[in-house]
Amino acid sequence: MKSKKPGPPPTPESGLQLPTGPDRDEVIRQLEDGLVELEEIQDALYRSALCRTEPSIELTSEQSQYLTRFGGWLDLNMGRGLLDQPAFEQLIETYGIYHEHLRWLARRAWKGGKVPADEFDGLSAKRRAVLSQIRRLLRLFRTAESTVDPLTGVQNRQVMKQVLAREMNRAERTREGVFVVLADIDFFKKVNDTYGHRAGDAVLAGVAALLTQGLRPYDSIFRYGGEEFLLCLPSSKAAAVRAVLERLRKNIEAQSFAVDGGRVLNVTCSFGGAPLDPAIGVEKSVEVADMALYKAKETGRNRVVLAQARPRSPAERLAEGSGGASGTEGC
């Protein structure tokens, strides 16, 4: 048999889209099962060859790769979005090449023909290629899992600092405005105390979904802690940020959240925002946004407060090529 050389394993640069929630969990389960099944397939081949028993149809059928659990899952999901990506297409191709060689070798061993050592070595190399690709995908999906808050599906604080630092560097380079916003669910403790933590979780997940749906594709949202979320809004001016936040605030106020027992809850959310200012850094900028949020809470909740931009020094105004910086409304 003429040996085919499997392609290289996928890399993070392949543009792999990593889903969140149940879709991600299902992929991880299937990839883990694929690793186990490859061991089972290898054991079945050894048993057939050493004990001189007829190999199973899963080893010799022309459709053998689709008769396995893992191969069946790959085939079922081909062209359905997630697996329609270079990394998975490469895995499917490599898995098919491995099974083609496996069929040939299993049939030859059963018929009593001598299996050349280089053919057995070739099969082992193809099996290692499949294992390598599955393990690499598992690492990528497990890494994605560690950066996503499991309850709300938004990114967690593990990646927040990296994103904010990147956006601040971009803002300093381009002189375009970037805002950080803290959003806090009003009287959330009362929801937990009155209706229980399962109801609180339902409200958190629902609010996170509304916030995510209301943002632009290049905006970011993070679970900041407890009932707080942090939003990062690049390429934004104060008036546009206020309009976005007012729309989000009204959407949350108008939404009813279903919880256990058929109950329906309504909540509101307060917002405090500030420019992401390279002169004071990420942490101080977030502190300013937190002060704006405190003012929103102190003045009645269910409202938006934006901190004013820090006045620029003459040197900064000269560097920006303008006579001054416009302030934002709010505290």
C-alpha angles and dihedrals in degrees: 000000000000108000119231118214112232118229123254119275117270119267131211087254090067089093093246113184110219115204126209134224122012094353091058092045091051092052091050091050093049094047091049090049089050091059091051093046093052088059090050091050091050091049091050091053093049092048092051094047098042100038094039093234123149110266117245122255088252087068102041109029119108084233094047096126091057094048093065121087093241095043090048091053092049091049093046093053101040111124093012100112108262097055092039089090133104095251093054094039087055091049092050090051093048092046090053093050090051092052092047090056091042092055093051094048095045092050093047093049091050093050090055097250119145112256110221113235092234090056091053089047089050092053090050091051091051091048090052090051091055091046091049093052094047092049092048092051090048091054091050094049093044090050089052088050091057093054097051126079104238095213101049102022093229125119118277132224091272090082099023096088092050092051094046092048090050093049092047091053090049091049091050091050099044100029089228119143122255123185131201116205131190115208118194127185109235119241091355093154088061090056091054094043095047104036104018135251094286088062089046091052091051091052092047092051092046094050091047090053092051092048092048093048092050097053130087120254092256095047119097133218128194136183099245098184139300107346095344129105128189119216125196114202113187126196091022138141123207095254092052092047091051091050092051093048094047089053091049091047093052092046091054093045091053096046123097116209119212115220136174118308094031092285121148123211133195123203138173132217134217123213132204121182141179138175114268096242120198090200093066101025135232100295095049091046090054089048089055090051089050090054089052089051090051089054090050089053093044094051098052110295126243091077144103123244123180122194117232118255115260111258111256123237119238089256091053092047090051091050090050092051094232139103095242147329124268116237129226127238120251134055 
